[in-house]
Amino acid sequence: MGVDDRFVRDFGQDDGEEPGGTRNEIITGPVSDWATDFSHLEPEWAADPYPIMEDLRGRCPIAHTGRFGGGWLPTRYADVAAIAYDTERFSSRSIIMSNFRPPRELAPVGSTPPISSDPPFHHDARRLLLPAFTKSAVAKREEAARAMCHSLIDDLRGQEVVDAARDYAQHIPRRVIADMLGFPQEDGPRFRRFIENVLEGVNLPAEERTARMDELFDYLLVQIRAHLDQPRDDLTTYLINAELYGRKLESSHVAGTMALLLIAGIDTTWSAIGASLWHLARTPADRERLVAEPGLLPTAMEEFLRAYAPVTMARLVKEDMSWNGVDMRADDWVLLSFPAGNRDPGQFERAGEVVIDREVNRHAAFGLGIHRCVGSHLARMELRVALEVWLERIPEFTLADPAAVTWSTGQVRGPRTLPVRVTSP
């Protein structure tokens, strides 16, 4: 079963130059002015982007950069929402901002459908995935997820300081997604490497990035072939057998969707769980209240998603235009910062605070518009179960060293090291 190279190109690995980008151009380095030279790959953005967002929202709500071949960063909720819903003027054919643009010919299918698909194809590609992510389908996975969380905490026994990101948060979605796709659980460390290559390695030289992406693609081909030889009841076999418009999916569609589920399905939830635990470790009043009032957790969880939304998505401008006072060029990037929108005081009261009993909370952590996260029910279940089990087993924990906490760079932000001092689990 062959797979073409469209997935690789979607992540900026085309061998030719594309409009607005230059191969091997360095896109990181000190920012001169966040309003005119922003870069979400800088360490200060990873460490704490919210003051930067707040400053931009007040003086330059749609920031610009010449990096990445040119791009824009709206910071108001209304602007983020308007672009997310506007599929006529903004394309989703690439959702990772880098030096390279995939060819326009990839639209409307894109290389990682449905997230990289434009209408009308997007609707049909998304519909294929819906049965696997309904509330009822997700509910069937909760018991196993809960047992897994308990097992992970069992493994922490006797340790005074544990890394809540490395030893707990990352394993939960990793194991759930591996089970859904029918991938070997022992391949978990490889999944982390794939995630880092795709989302945090956009400034690597093109040749090195291509080699790293080939590693992911080769892995997916091995899994596809194994499922062709031995079909089983999982999402990979489902995709192999699925039909669209009266014929089976293109091999690139199957591999691209598998890559999307593997990368996005793990990293976003890992980040959300880690950020929630980070908040509780540094905010004793909220931690103590949730331990005393476990029924408040679903509400608090939505507030963690709002305040620490992990995901930023990219779009590409389709044609030259003036949009809300700025002149956008065809193939300019636009970063849809859902974290910035979720901190907009024009949309939320006390937007900069974490209010764990916030009752009205229409946040955009799972995106807006046609690309709203298809796996939101699964992510919510994993986050809720992860926090329930942790708070049940480890009700007292604090940051062991606030300076030792590190955050991922790029378009998915979450703790990567999170040392916490715990009571005996």
C-alpha positions, 0 to 999 in steps of 0.5 A: 500500500503506497502513500504519496508525499503530500503529508510531508509537504503539509508540514513544510517539507516540499523540496521547492520554494513556496511563495512567502518562504525561503528554505532554511531561513532562520525564524527564531531569535530575539524579538525586537517588538512583538507587534511587528516581529512576533515569534511563538517559538521564543523561550519567553513566549513558551514560559509565559505568553499571556503578558505578551498577548495582553500588551498586544491586545491593548496596542496592536490587536493584530500583530505582524511578523516578517518571519515565516515568510510573513504572518499575523497574530490576532489577539482579540476573541472576536478576530480569532473567531471571525477568521476561524469561521471564514473559510472563504478567505482563509485556507486550512491546507497547512495548520503548522506555521513554518517557512514553507507553504504546501502547494495550493493544489493540496486544497481542499483535501489537504494532507492531514484530513480533516484538519487540513481540509477546506470545504466542501471536502472537509465536511465529509472527511470529518464525518468519517471520524465522528462515530469513534468520538461520540460521548457514548464511544468515549464513555466505553474507554473511561474504565480503562483510562481510570485504571491506567491513571491508578497504575501510573500513580502506583508506579510513583510510590515512595517518591517524594518528588515526581514529574507530573508531566513526564511520569503522569500527564503524557502517558494518559493520552499516549496510551489511550490513542495507541489503543484506539489506533491499535498501535503497540503500547511499547512504542510510546517513547517514539510517539513523543519524538514524533510530536516534538519533531512535528510541532517543535522542530519547525526551525530545523534545516529542511533536510533534517526535518524531512528525515524526521518526518520520514521516520513518522511516515515510515512508522505509519506505513508499518502499522497500516501494513500490519493492519492489512495483514491482520485486520482488527477492531480499531480505528486504523482498520476502520480507516483502511476500510472506510469509503468516501464517494463510493470508493476506499480512502486514498492511502495518503488520506489514511496515513494523514488522518492517522498522523493527525490523531497520533500527534494532536490526540496526544500532545493537546491532552498531555498539555491540558492535564499538565497545565491543570496540575501545574495550576493546582500545585501552585494554587493551594486554595484551588487544590484544597477546594477541589479535594473538598468539593470533587463535584466542582471538578467538571466546572473547574476543568473547563476553566483550566481549559479556558485559562491554559488552552494549549492549542494555536492553529494556523491558516493561510490567506487565500488572496490579497486583501484588507482585513480589519485594518491590516493588509494581508497578502496571499499565502500570509500565515494567520495564527489563530491563538485560541489562548489569546482569545480565551484571555480577552477581557472583552469576552470574559469577565476577570479574563486574566484570573482562574476562577474555578467556579466560573459558571458561564464559560464559552471558551475556545480551547477546542477551536471554533468553526468547522475545525472545532476539535472532533475529539473534544469528548475524548479529551474532556474524559481524559482530563477529568479522569486524570484529575479525579484520580490524581486528587484522590490519590495525591491530595497534597502536592506543591511545586518542588521548584517553580524554576524547574518547570519547562513548557513546550514551544510552538503551537501546542503549549504545555508543561514538559517538566513539572516536578512536584513534591507529593504526599505518599500516593 
